[in-house]
Amino acid sequence: MGLIAQRIEILSKVVARGMTIVSAAYVLDLSTR
């Protein structure tokens, strides 16, 4: 495991969390309209 591999793993986790938050906010926005 190199530093680059670790960085990619962390980045993918952050991106996945961000996508989850964005999709949840989008669904909430749709339901409030």
C-alpha positions as CSV (number, residue, x, y, z in Angstrom):
1,M,0.0,0.0,0.0
2,G,1.6,3.2,-1.1
3,L,0.7,6.8,-0.1
4,I,-1.1,7.3,-3.4
5,A,-3.3,4.3,-2.8
6,Q,-4.1,5.4,0.7
7,R,-5.0,8.9,-0.6
8,I,-7.2,7.5,-3.3
9,E,-9.0,5.4,-0.7
10,I,-9.6,8.4,1.6
11,L,-10.7,10.5,-1.4
12,S,-13.2,7.9,-2.5
13,K,-14.7,7.7,1.0
14,V,-15.0,11.5,1.2
15,V,-16.6,11.6,-2.3
16,A,-19.0,8.8,-1.4
17,R,-20.0,10.6,1.8
18,G,-20.5,13.9,-0.2
19,M,-22.7,12.1,-2.7
20,T,-24.8,10.6,0.0
21,I,-25.3,14.0,1.6
22,V,-26.1,15.7,-1.7
23,S,-28.6,13.0,-2.7
24,A,-30.3,13.1,0.7
25,A,-30.5,16.9,0.5
26,Y,-32.0,16.6,-3.1
27,V,-34.6,14.1,-1.9
28,L,-35.5,16.3,1.0
29,D,-35.7,19.3,-1.3
30,L,-38.1,17.4,-3.6
31,S,-40.3,16.3,-0.7
32,T,-40.7,19.8,0.7
33,R,-42.0,21.2,-2.6
